[in-house]
Amino acid sequence: MSIIGVKGMPRAIGSKTASRIWPIWMLGTLVALGAGGSFRPVAAQMPPLKLGVLTDMSSLYADNGGQGSVVAAQMAVDDFGGTVLGRKIEVISADHQNKADIGGAITRRWIENENVEVILDVPNSAVALAVQGITRDKKKLFLATGAATSRLTGDECSQTGIHWTYDTYALSQGTTKAVSKLGVRSWYFLSADYSLGAQLEADSRKVIAAAGGQVVGAVKHPINTPDFSSFLLQAQSSKADAIALADAGGDFINAVKQAGEFGVTKTQKLVGLLVFIADIHSLGLQSAQGLILSSAFYWDLNDDTRAWSKRFIEKTGKVPTMIHAGTYGAVTHYLKSVAAAGSVDGPVVAAKMREIPVNDFMTKDGRIREDGRLVRDMYLFKVKSPEQSRYKFDYYQLLATIPGNEAFKPQEEGGCPLLSKK
């Protein structure tokens, strides 16, 4: 008996219609099988597996994440083959505008109305904490490749949340500790007035205290502020050895530029606690030379990083940041885990991601802990002078490799509720 009538409308099967018995997407499969066939779902007829890149497309973090994260995610999908478990993989994106309520609303819409299975990137700690709460409740994957706050694997940890690229603790263990060893004893904090700045400052203060240093003052500035003059004058008057910039993206760039204009760097050392190579490119080596920073990735580190970065640069014309590299790695590991698990169920895939070692051009033998932290090596760099730079994007000199077990906070010290349930 034919089950398809005029213009593809279902005919009755007995006393019921095919549309009442089968989901719409399966009708196409039944037609393809014909009489006497067996059920074999076809990728084009299955609903797509949707990955949502939630990022800053238009403001101070756009160069560090933004469209570059969408490109990196799509590169990973293409390299994987474009399908998994018989389903086409689709990358969608949205701009959270650095507002937790907007990011939260997009996350809910994606999960509840658009069947998005995993959220990626989110380069804003306040937005990331909101997304973590929603995905935890909805049992969907959140792969935080752009957010920094260590709370994502601490008191706000999640069974389905994985903090991928870096965090505030690792950055303080790298940069703050290294600068302290250079003889800096007194510090003044200029911090972004939201969760990133607060956590970055808090984690760095512990390192400073452990090294015998002293914090002589601190001031908070609004996110995405164009004028740092009053904040820098306060820091300058403190006469601290170093001014720690606990901010990122456009805020970091503006603070460094204006510090140079005020002559702050003639007597005090500027320390960037969260620095991206896109920031250095924007500043130029003349302004950024000598800066010590921590990073999870550098495009020119080895043959593998150079090969992937060449492809990224060809697509975007821009140098990849650690967020871009991390987004590629997270998508790749997620898809491998989906295939291995035979499921897209959030908790099931999250467990498989923790089980399988992480290996790609950026991460070698990485492991995801129970609290959701990916443990991998971090790197300490010094920004080259214009004279030292030999070719385009040749910006960093490697000072040290920080093993993952030293870079990231032990999970027993993070306060993750998942651990206390054991």
C-alpha positions as CSV (number, residue, x, y, z in Angstrom):
1,M,0.0,0.0,0.0
2,S,1.3,3.4,-0.8
3,I,1.5,5.8,2.1
4,I,2.0,9.0,0.2
5,G,-0.9,10.7,-1.7
6,V,-1.2,13.7,-3.9
7,K,1.6,16.3,-3.4
8,G,3.3,14.2,-0.7
9,M,0.4,14.3,1.8
10,P,0.0,11.2,3.9
11,R,-2.9,8.7,3.2
12,A,-4.7,6.6,5.7
13,I,-3.0,3.5,7.0
14,G,-6.0,1.5,8.3
15,S,-8.1,4.0,10.3
16,K,-5.2,6.4,11.2
17,T,-3.0,8.7,9.1
18,A,0.7,8.3,8.7
19,S,1.2,11.8,10.2
20,R,-0.4,10.6,13.5
21,I,1.8,7.5,13.6
22,W,5.2,8.7,12.5
23,P,7.2,11.9,13.2
24,I,7.3,14.1,10.1
25,W,11.0,13.6,9.5
26,M,10.5,9.8,9.3
27,L,8.0,10.0,6.5
28,G,10.8,10.7,4.1
29,T,12.7,7.7,5.3
30,L,9.7,5.4,4.8
31,V,9.3,6.7,1.2
32,A,13.0,6.1,0.5
33,L,12.7,2.5,1.8
34,G,9.8,1.5,-0.4
35,A,7.9,-1.8,-0.1
36,G,9.8,-4.5,1.8
37,G,12.6,-2.2,2.8
38,S,14.3,-1.9,6.2
39,F,14.7,1.2,8.4
40,R,17.9,3.0,7.7
41,P,17.8,6.7,8.7
42,V,19.5,9.0,6.2
43,A,21.6,11.9,7.4
44,A,19.8,14.5,5.3
45,Q,16.5,13.3,6.8
46,M,17.5,13.4,10.4
47,P,17.3,16.7,12.4
48,P,20.7,18.4,12.5
49,L,22.9,18.4,15.6
50,K,23.1,22.1,16.5
51,L,26.1,23.7,18.1
52,G,25.6,27.3,19.4
53,V,28.5,29.7,19.5
54,L,27.5,32.4,22.0
55,T,30.0,35.2,21.8
56,D,30.8,38.9,21.6
57,M,30.3,39.9,18.0
58,S,30.4,43.7,18.3
59,S,32.3,44.9,21.4
60,L,35.5,44.7,23.5
61,Y,36.0,40.9,23.2
62,A,35.0,40.5,19.5
63,D,38.6,40.1,18.3
64,N,39.4,37.5,20.9
65,G,36.3,35.4,20.3
66,G,33.6,36.7,18.0
67,Q,33.4,35.6,14.4
68,G,36.7,33.9,14.7
69,S,35.2,31.4,17.2
70,V,32.4,30.6,14.6
71,V,35.0,30.0,12.0
72,A,37.0,27.8,14.3
73,A,33.9,25.7,15.3
74,Q,33.0,25.3,11.6
75,M,36.6,24.2,10.8
76,A,36.3,21.5,13.4
77,V,32.9,20.3,12.0
78,D,34.3,20.2,8.5
79,D,37.4,18.3,9.6
80,F,35.2,15.8,11.4
81,G,33.3,15.2,8.2
82,G,30.1,17.3,8.8
83,T,28.0,14.5,10.3
84,V,27.8,12.4,13.4
85,L,25.4,9.5,14.3
86,G,23.7,10.0,10.9
87,R,23.0,13.7,11.6
88,K,24.3,16.8,9.9
89,I,26.2,19.1,12.2
90,E,25.1,22.7,12.1
91,V,26.9,25.7,13.7
92,I,24.8,28.7,14.7
93,S,25.9,31.8,16.5
94,A,24.6,34.9,18.4
95,D,25.9,38.0,20.1
96,H,25.4,38.1,23.9
97,Q,26.3,41.8,24.0
98,N,28.2,41.2,27.3
99,K,24.9,41.1,29.1
100,A,24.0,38.2,31.3
101,D,20.3,38.5,30.8
102,I,20.6,38.6,27.0
103,G,23.0,35.6,27.0
104,G,20.7,33.7,29.3
105,A,17.6,34.4,27.1
106,I,19.5,33.3,24.0
107,T,20.6,30.1,25.8
108,R,17.0,29.3,26.9
109,R,15.6,29.9,23.4
110,W,18.3,27.8,21.7
111,I,17.7,24.9,24.1
112,E,14.0,25.0,24.5
113,N,12.9,26.1,21.0
114,E,15.8,25.4,18.6
115,N,17.1,22.0,19.9
116,V,20.7,23.2,20.4
117,E,22.7,20.6,22.2
118,V,25.9,22.4,23.2
119,I,26.8,26.1,23.9
120,L,30.4,27.3,23.2
121,D,32.8,30.2,23.7
122,V,31.0,32.9,25.9
123,P,33.9,35.4,26.4
124,N,32.4,37.1,29.4
125,S,32.5,35.5,32.9
126,A,29.2,37.0,34.0
127,V,27.4,35.7,31.0
128,A,29.2,32.4,31.3
129,L,28.0,31.9,34.9
130,A,24.4,32.5,33.7
131,V,24.8,30.0,30.9
132,Q,26.3,27.5,33.2
133,G,23.3,27.7,35.5
134,I,20.8,27.2,32.6
135,T,22.7,24.3,30.9
136,R,23.2,22.6,34.3
137,D,19.4,22.6,34.9
138,K,18.6,21.6,31.3
139,K,21.4,18.9,31.2
140,K,22.9,20.4,28.1
141,L,26.7,20.8,27.4
142,F,28.4,24.0,28.0
143,L,32.0,24.2,26.7
144,A,33.4,27.4,28.1
145,T,36.2,28.2,25.7
146,G,36.2,31.9,26.2
147,A,35.2,32.6,29.8
148,A,37.9,33.0,32.5
149,T,36.4,32.8,36.0
150,S,37.6,29.8,38.0
151,R,34.1,29.6,39.6
152,L,33.0,27.6,36.6
153,T,34.8,24.6,38.1
154,G,34.4,25.8,41.7
155,D,31.2,26.6,43.5
156,E,29.4,26.9,40.1
157,C,30.6,23.6,38.6
158,S,28.3,21.5,36.6
159,Q,28.1,17.9,35.4
160,T,27.6,19.1,31.9
161,G,29.9,22.1,32.1
162,I,33.5,21.9,30.9
163,H,36.0,24.8,31.3
164,W,38.3,24.4,28.3
165,T,40.9,26.9,27.6
166,Y,42.2,28.8,30.6
167,D,41.0,30.3,33.9
168,T,41.8,33.1,36.3
169,Y,43.7,30.7,38.6
170,A,46.0,29.5,35.9
171,L,46.7,33.1,34.7
172,S,47.7,34.2,38.2
173,Q,49.9,31.1,38.6
174,G,51.7,32.1,35.4
175,T,51.9,35.8,35.1
176,T,51.6,37.0,38.7
177,K,54.0,34.4,40.0
178,A,56.6,35.1,37.2
179,V,56.5,38.9,37.8
180,S,56.8,38.4,41.5
181,K,60.0,36.5,40.9
182,L,61.4,39.5,39.0
183,G,61.4,41.4,42.3
184,V,58.0,43.2,42.2
185,R,56.9,43.5,45.8
186,S,54.1,46.1,45.8
187,W,51.0,45.9,43.6
188,Y,48.0,48.0,42.6
189,F,45.0,46.5,41.0
190,L,43.0,48.1,38.2
191,S,40.1,45.6,37.7
192,A,37.0,45.3,35.6
193,D,34.0,45.8,37.7
194,Y,32.3,42.4,37.1
195,S,33.0,38.7,37.8
196,L,36.1,38.5,35.6
197,G,37.9,41.3,37.3
198,A,36.9,40.2,40.8
199,Q,38.0,36.6,40.4
200,L,41.2,37.5,38.5
201,E,42.2,39.9,41.3
202,A,41.2,37.4,44.0
203,D,43.3,34.6,42.5
204,S,46.3,36.9,41.9
205,R,46.1,38.3,45.5
206,K,46.7,34.8,46.9
207,V,49.8,34.4,44.7
208,I,51.2,37.8,45.7
209,A,50.7,37.0,49.4
210,A,52.4,33.6,49.0
211,A,55.4,35.3,47.3
212,G,55.7,37.8,50.2
213,G,54.3,40.8,48.2
214,Q,51.8,43.4,49.2
215,V,48.7,44.9,47.5
216,V,48.8,48.6,48.3
217,G,45.6,49.6,46.6
218,A,42.9,48.7,44.1
219,V,40.2,50.4,42.0
220,K,37.4,49.0,39.8
221,H,36.5,50.4,36.4
222,P,33.3,49.8,34.4
223,I,33.4,47.3,31.6
224,N,34.1,48.8,28.1
225,T,35.2,52.2,29.5
226,P,36.9,54.6,27.1
227,D,38.6,56.8,29.7
228,F,41.1,55.3,32.2
229,S,42.6,58.6,33.3
230,S,41.3,58.8,36.8
231,F,42.0,55.1,37.5
232,L,45.5,55.3,36.2
233,L,46.3,58.5,38.2
234,Q,45.2,56.7,41.3
235,A,47.4,53.8,40.5
236,Q,50.3,56.1,39.7
237,S,50.0,57.9,43.0
238,S,50.2,54.6,44.9
239,K,53.8,54.3,43.8
240,A,53.3,50.5,43.6
241,D,56.0,48.6,41.7
242,A,53.4,47.1,39.4
243,I,49.9,47.9,38.2
244,A,48.0,44.7,37.6
245,L,45.3,45.0,34.8
246,A,42.6,42.6,35.8
247,D,40.6,43.1,32.6
248,A,40.7,42.0,29.0
249,G,40.1,42.9,25.4
250,G,39.3,46.5,24.6
251,D,39.6,47.5,28.3
252,F,43.2,46.1,28.5
253,I,44.1,47.8,25.2
254,N,42.8,51.2,26.3
255,A,44.4,51.0,29.7
256,V,47.9,50.2,28.2
257,K,47.6,53.0,25.6
258,Q,46.6,55.6,28.1
259,A,49.2,54.4,30.6
260,G,51.8,55.2,28.0
261,E,50.3,58.6,27.3
262,F,50.4,59.5,31.0
263,G,53.9,58.3,31.4
264,V,53.0,55.6,33.9
265,T,55.2,53.0,32.4
266,K,58.3,55.1,33.0
267,T,58.2,54.4,36.7
268,Q,55.8,51.5,37.1
269,K,55.5,48.1,35.5
270,L,52.2,47.2,33.8
271,V,51.1,43.6,34.2
272,G,48.4,42.2,32.0
273,L,46.7,39.3,33.7
274,L,44.5,38.3,30.7
275,V,46.2,39.1,27.4
276,F,45.3,37.9,24.0
277,I,47.5,38.0,20.9
278,A,44.8,40.1,19.2
279,D,45.4,42.7,21.9
280,I,49.1,42.7,21.2
281,H,48.4,43.1,17.4
282,S,46.1,46.0,18.1
283,L,48.6,47.7,20.5
284,G,51.7,47.1,18.2
285,L,55.0,45.9,19.5
286,Q,56.3,49.4,20.1
287,S,53.7,49.8,22.9
288,A,53.5,46.1,24.1
289,Q,57.2,45.1,24.0
290,G,58.5,43.5,27.2
291,L,55.0,42.6,28.5
292,I,55.0,39.2,30.3
293,L,51.8,37.2,29.9
294,S,50.3,33.7,30.2
295,S,48.5,31.9,27.4
296,A,47.1,28.5,26.6
297,F,48.1,28.8,23.0
298,Y,50.5,30.5,20.6
299,W,50.2,30.1,16.8
300,D,54.0,29.8,16.3
301,L,54.7,27.3,19.1
302,N,55.4,24.3,16.9
303,D,54.6,22.7,13.5
304,D,51.1,21.6,14.5
305,T,50.1,25.0,15.8
306,R,51.5,26.7,12.7
307,A,49.7,24.3,10.3
308,W,46.3,24.9,11.9
309,S,46.9,28.6,12.3
310,K,47.8,29.0,8.6
311,R,44.4,27.6,7.7
312,F,42.7,29.9,10.1
313,I,44.6,33.0,8.9
314,E,43.7,32.1,5.3
315,K,40.0,32.1,6.2
316,T,39.9,35.2,8.4
317,G,43.0,37.2,7.7
318,K,43.6,37.4,11.5
319,V,45.9,35.7,13.9
320,P,44.1,33.1,16.0
321,T,43.7,33.6,19.8
322,M,43.7,30.9,22.4
323,I,39.9,31.1,22.4
324,H,39.8,30.3,18.7
325,A,42.1,27.4,19.1
326,G,40.2,26.2,22.2
327,T,36.9,26.3,20.4
328,Y,38.2,24.1,17.6
329,G,39.6,21.7,20.1
330,A,36.4,21.6,22.2
331,V,34.2,21.0,19.2
332,T,36.5,18.2,17.9
333,H,36.6,16.5,21.3
334,Y,32.8,16.8,21.7
335,L,32.1,15.2,18.3
336,K,34.5,12.4,19.0
337,S,32.7,11.8,22.3
338,V,29.3,11.9,20.7
339,A,30.4,9.3,18.2
340,A,32.0,7.1,20.9
341,A,28.9,7.4,23.2
342,G,26.4,6.8,20.4
343,S,24.3,9.5,22.0
344,V,23.8,13.3,22.2
345,D,22.5,13.2,25.7
346,G,24.3,15.9,27.8
347,P,25.3,13.9,30.8
348,V,26.3,10.8,28.7
349,V,28.5,12.8,26.4
350,A,30.0,14.8,29.2
351,A,31.0,11.6,30.9
352,K,32.6,10.3,27.7
353,M,34.5,13.6,27.3
354,R,36.0,13.1,30.7
355,E,36.9,9.5,29.9
356,I,38.7,10.1,26.5
357,P,42.1,11.9,26.6
358,V,42.2,15.2,24.7
359,N,44.6,15.3,21.8
360,D,44.9,18.0,19.1
361,F,47.3,20.6,17.8
362,M,46.8,22.6,21.0
363,T,46.5,20.0,23.7
364,K,48.5,16.8,24.2
365,D,47.2,14.1,26.5
366,G,44.9,16.5,28.3
367,R,42.3,15.2,30.7
368,I,39.0,16.6,31.9
369,R,38.5,16.3,35.6
370,E,35.3,15.5,37.5
371,D,34.9,19.3,38.3
372,G,34.9,20.0,34.5
373,R,38.4,21.5,34.3
374,L,40.5,20.5,31.2
375,V,44.0,20.1,32.6
376,R,46.6,21.0,30.0
377,D,49.9,22.9,29.8
378,M,50.0,26.7,30.0
379,Y,52.8,28.9,28.7
380,L,54.6,32.0,29.9
381,F,55.6,34.5,27.1
382,K,57.4,37.8,26.8
383,V,56.3,40.2,24.0
384,K,59.1,40.8,21.5
385,S,60.4,44.2,20.6
386,P,59.9,45.5,17.0
387,E,63.5,44.7,16.3
388,Q,63.2,41.0,17.5
389,S,60.1,40.3,15.3
390,R,61.1,38.6,12.1
391,Y,57.8,38.1,10.3
392,K,54.0,38.8,10.5
393,F,52.5,37.9,13.9
394,D,56.0,37.0,15.3
395,Y,55.1,38.5,18.7
396,Y,56.1,36.1,21.5
397,Q,59.2,34.7,23.1
398,L,58.5,31.5,25.1
399,L,59.8,31.8,28.6
400,A,58.5,28.7,30.3
401,T,56.0,25.8,29.9
402,I,53.8,25.4,33.0
403,P,52.6,21.8,33.5
404,G,48.9,21.5,33.8
405,N,49.0,20.1,37.3
406,E,50.8,23.2,38.4
407,A,48.9,25.7,36.3
408,F,45.4,24.8,37.5
409,K,43.9,24.7,41.0
410,P,43.6,21.2,42.5
411,Q,39.9,20.3,42.3
412,E,39.9,19.4,46.0
413,E,40.5,23.1,46.7
414,G,37.9,24.5,44.3
415,G,34.7,23.9,46.3
416,C,32.9,22.0,43.5
417,P,29.7,20.5,44.9
418,L,30.0,17.5,42.6
419,L,33.0,16.3,44.6
420,S,31.3,16.5,48.0
421,K,28.6,14.1,46.7
422,K,31.1,11.3,46.4
